[in-house]
Amino acid sequence: MITDKAMQAKAGSRDVWLIEPGVRGAGRLVGRITPAGARSFYYRYTTPTGERVRLLIGHYDSRGDGQSKFTVQQARDRARDWAALYRAGTSDLRGHFEQRERDEESRRIAAEQEERR
């Protein structure tokens, strides 16, 4: 299990990767500590073609806001949500999130145009 203590460990000369245990085929929560001391969470999964993908969840902060800074539990919850999407058949999560951002941007632009009328 990834813990606060592990995420607060002193940075070394190479990246340190912490991997949360889980069931095969569901993806994993991964923590990263860089030599510069940056600490981040990723959701790692394998596509049907065998490509390993890491999606940034956000940066570690012991008082996370759940948006850009995450506690270990907040990151674990986000990874669990993304794992549910993945297991439900969304094998390209990166593409899914990019499309969702494009859709939200289109809705925002349409709403702004409607307000101007």
ABEGO torsion letter per residue (X at the ends): XBBAAAAABBBBABBBBBBBBBBBGAEBBBBBBBAAGBBBBBBBBBBAAGBBBBBBAEBBBAABAGAABBBAAAAAAAAAAAAAAAAAGBABAAAAAAAAAAAAAAAAAAAAAAAAX
